[in-house]
Amino acid sequence: MRPEPHTATTDASRELRETLVEAFRRAIRDGRPDVGTEHVLFALLDGESAAKDLLAPRVRDSGSLMGVITAKGAEHWVGEDRAGDGEPLGGHAVAALLREAAWAASEDEVPPRPTGALTAALAQALMRAGELGVSRANASHLLMGLLHDRGNRACEALLERRVNRDDLIARLAVHPSARQDGMRNPDGVAGLRNMGMLNERGMYWGRLARVLSSGGFGSPVIPTVRLEAERQAVRLGHSEVTPVHLLLGMLALDDQLAEAGLRLRAEWARTNKGAELLRERGITLAAMVDALAEPSTADPFRPTMHEEIGRLLTRARLRCHERGDPSTGTTHLLAVLVAEPAEPCGPLLASLGVDTAELRQALDR
């Protein structure tokens, strides 16, 4: 039995991540250089959650609060939302969430930077969720984080509408949502589910996936791993998606499947054992993230793709052909990633205690 995915800190739920993305998008639409607690409050009011119902039980309540935030614009705030600027609040988990939200919200434009008050609020949200025994912080925990500092702009907007902050904190503390996990993040799982590659769909979608991967040209797993590799590079603040991030991508996808209680169908599982082989040798996503967590100085929001990525994927496809396998998978990808001892993946795995020569032998069997 494969080990359960390791989570060093409370994670963010789907609804919390989507709220952050919407906050970044609003700041971008407004032409703001930074995204603050007022943008997050606006996104909460514009969504559907227990937090929104507590904040504004009637439609006109939410409209009034959103109107206050809009009217105050960029200039008409007493607070500057700068509390905590420059402080490493929340560590990697908070920085990763903010980088990912900026990446998801932006296209070609440079995204706004989060204010210190927003960073502090997000750190408080994850901390409060952890204290309440919740593994995936939801919108209610995010509201708790916003309410922690009465001097931030979110609290200023509430005061403008005479919303009693202390009363709201008290009602949040006893609300059932405070002790409920938020929704899982589907990430790469959704695409594999739609293609019928998981152990839960009808035959039509499974046949479609087989047609698309016939001839050994790959399967939806490999593009999903590549996209997840980019997401992991973003979360780490790296300027380039490198072969090492492909290792992170396959481990992250495997974690997502395990958390959702799903697995690949048997016909796909046979050639997609890359993450399983790594875990058998003690490698987890958390361990690799810890090893790579020192971000680059550029702190970019959209990393470039290293030129070696395309060559590695081609080599994985050719290895699939050589072995006569029906489709390219993470087993082939892992084999080419560790084929050369001097390439970056081998030394990284060796530093984490993996006997890379033994791993190469296992992959050749």
N, C-alpha and C positions, 0 to 999 in steps of 0.2 A: 504494500500500500504506500502511495506517495505521501510525503509529509504535507501537512496543511501549510498554506502560504503564510509566511511570517510577516507580521505588521508591527513595526517598532512603535508607531504612534497611532492615535485615532486617525482614520482616513476621512476624507470628505465624500459625502453622498452625491448622487447624480444631481439632485435639486440644488445642493449648495454650489456645486461647480457651475451649473447653468446660471445661477444667480450672479456669480462672479463674472461670467462671460458677458451677461447682459449689462452689468455695471460698466465693464470696459467698453462695450459697444456704445453705450449712452455717452460716456466721456468722449469717445472718438467722434460721434455725431455732433457733439457740442463744441468740438475743436479745443478741448481742454488738454493741457500738458500733463495733468495728473488725474488719477481716479481716486475718489475719496469715499468716506463713509456715507455721504449723501447720495452717491450713485448706487451704492449697495442697498440703501434704504428704499430708493426709488424702484430698483429692480425687485425687491421683496414685495412692494405694494402692487407692482405690475404683474406679479405671478399668482400662483395658487398654492397656498400652504397654510398650515396651522398658524404659523407666525403672522402671515398676512391677516388671518381672521382675528387674531388677538390685537393686532395693531389697529385694524380698521374693520370692524364688524359690518359696517354698511358701505355700499358703493360710494356714497357721497363723502364718507370719511376718508377713504383711500384717495379719492379725487382731490379733496382739500389738501391733504398732505403732499401729494404729488405736485399740486399747484404751488405750494409754498416753496418746494425745492426748485421748481422751474423758475419761479419769480426771483429767487435769490441769486440765480445764475452763478457767476464766478466771483462777483465783487461784494455782494451784500451779506457777508457772513461775519459774525464776530470772531468765531474760532477759525484758525487756519488749518486745522486737521493735521498738524505737524507733530503732535505728541508722539515721541518714540522714534522720530526720524534718526536714522543712522544706527539704531540699536538692532542687534541680531535677534529679533523676537521670533520665537517659534521654530527657529532652525530650518533644516532642510524641508520639512513638510510644508511649512507656510510659503517659503520661497518657491518651491516646486508648484504649488497650487496657483500662485500668482503668475508665474511664468507661463504655465499651461493655459490659464484663462486669457492672458494677453495674446498668446499664439492663436487660440481658437477664435478670438474676437477680431483679429487684425487680418488684413490681406497684404497690401503693399505698403501701407502707411506704418510709420513707427508708432507703437502703441503708447498710451499715457503711462506714466509711472505711478505705482500705488503710493499713497501718502503713508506717513508713519502711523497715523491713527488707524488707517485701514489694516495695515500689517498687524498692529497690536490687537485690533478687534478680531481678526481671523485667528491669531494665536490664542486669544481668550476663548473663541468658539470651540476650537479643537480641545483645549484644556478642559472646558466645562463638560463637553461630551464625554471625555475620558473619565472625569470624576463621577459622572452619572452612569458609568458602565456601558456606554454606547460605543460601538466600533466604527460606525459611519455617521459623522455629524450631519445633522439636517438643518433646515431653515430656521427652526426654533433656536438651535444652538448658535447659529449665525446672528440672530437677533440678540441673544444674550451677550455675544461679543460686542455688538454695536452699543449696547446699553452700559457696558462696563465703565466707559469713560464719559462722564456727563459733559465734558468740555468739547467733545467732537461734534462735527456738523450734523450727524444723524440725530443726536440728542437735541441739538439746537433747533432742528426742524420740528421735532416732537414738541418742544417747549413753545414754539410759535403757535401750535394748534392746541396748547394747554393739555397735552397728553401727559398724565402723571407717570413719570419714569419709574418711581419706586413701586407704584401699584402694578405697572406692567411687568417689572422684574418679579414681583411676588406671584402674579398669575402665571407667568412662564414657568416658574419653579415647580408648580404643582400640576401643570398641564401634562397629559399623557404623552404628548409628542416629545417631551424633554427626555424621556427614557426609552424612546423608540429609535431603532436604526433607520437611517434614511435609505433610499433606494440604492441598489447596487449600480455601479458604473458599467454599462454594457461594453463600451470601448470596442475591442475587436470581436467580441463574442457575437454581436448583432449581425455582422456581415456573414460569419460562418453559419449562424442559425438560418439566415435568409437563403443561403446556398444549399441548405439541407445536409451540411457536413457533420452535424451533431446528432446525438442519439435521441432525437425527439421529433423528427419530421417525417412526412410522407415520402413516397418513392419518387415522385416527379422531380422534386428539387435535388434529391440525391443523384438522379440520372443526369440532370443538368450540370451538376458539379463534375460528374465523371466525363461528360462531353468536353467541358471547358479545359479539363486537365489531361485529356487523352493525348498520347504521344509523348508523355513525359515533360511537357512544357511548363509544368508547375501546377499548383492548385491555389485556391484562394488563401491557403495558409501562409504561403510565402509573401504575397503582397501585404497581408495583415501584419506579419512580423516586421516587414520593412516600415510600414506606417507606425507601428508601435515603437520601433527603434527611433524614429524621428521624435515621437512624443517623449520618449525617455531622455533623448538629448536635450529637448526643450526644458524638461523638468530639472535637469542637472545644470542648465545654463551653459551648455557647450556650444561652440560656434560651428561645429561640423558633426554630421552623422558619420561615424566611423564603423569599421567592422566590429569593434567592441560593443557598440550599441545594438548590433544584431543579436548578440548574446542576451542582452537585457530584454530585447523585444520578444524572444522566444520564451524566456522565463516569465515575463509579464503576462503574455497571452495564456500561458499555462496556469498562472495564478488566477486569472479572470475566469477561466473555465472551471477551476476547482471551486472558487467561491460561489459560482452559479450552480454548482452541482451537476455540471455537464461534462461530456467528453466527446472526442471525435468518434465518428463511426469506425468500425473495425477496419474497413478498407482504407481509411485515411490514417488511422493510428499507426499502422505498421511502418510508414515512412516518416512519421512525425514524432520521433522519440528523442529529439535533441534536448528538450528541457528535462525529460525523465533521466537521461544519462548524466546530465549535470547534477541533478538533485541526488542521484545515487552516490555521487562523489562529494556531497556536502555543500554544493553551491546553491544558494538561494538568491532571489532578486534583491532582498534587503542587504545581503552580504556584498553583492556586486555594487549596489548603489553606494554603500558606505565606502567602498574602495575607490569609487570614482567621483565622490561628492564634492571635490574641490572644483568650483566652477572656473571657467575661463574669465579673463579680465573684461572681455567685451560684453558679456551678459546679453547675447543677442536674443531676439524673439523668434527668428525663423532661421535655423541653422542650414547651411548648405550641405549637399550630399557629397561625401568623399568619392573621388573617382574610382576608388577600389571597390565600392559597393557593387556596381554593375558587373565588374569582372568576377567577383565572388559568386554572384547569383548565376552567372553563365557557367562557371566551373561547377557549381552545385547541380545545375541541369545536366551537364555532361557526365557527371558522376552517376546521376540517376540513369542515364542511357547505358553507361558502361555496365552497371549492375543489373540492367533489365527490369528495373522497378517501374510500376505503372505511372507514378507521378513524383515530381520533386517535392521534398519535404524538409523539415528541420533536421532530420538525421543527416541528409546529404549536406545541408548548409553547415552544420556543426563540423562535419568531417573536413570541409575545405577551410573553415575558420581556424582549425588547429593543425592543418596539414604541415605548415612550416613552423618549426620551433621558434624562429626569430620574429615571426609576425606578432602583432600586439596581443592577440587573444591568448596565445600560448603562455607568454610570461605572466599575464594577468591571472589566468587560472592557476598557474604554478604558485603564484604568490598567495593564493587562497587555499593552497594545500592539495591541489589536484596533481596526480601523476599523469602528465600529459602524454607521455609515451604509452602508458597503459590505456588511456582514453582513445588514442589513435588506433591501438590494436583492437579495442572493443568495437570501434566504428568500422573496422575492416572485416569483422567477422560476418 
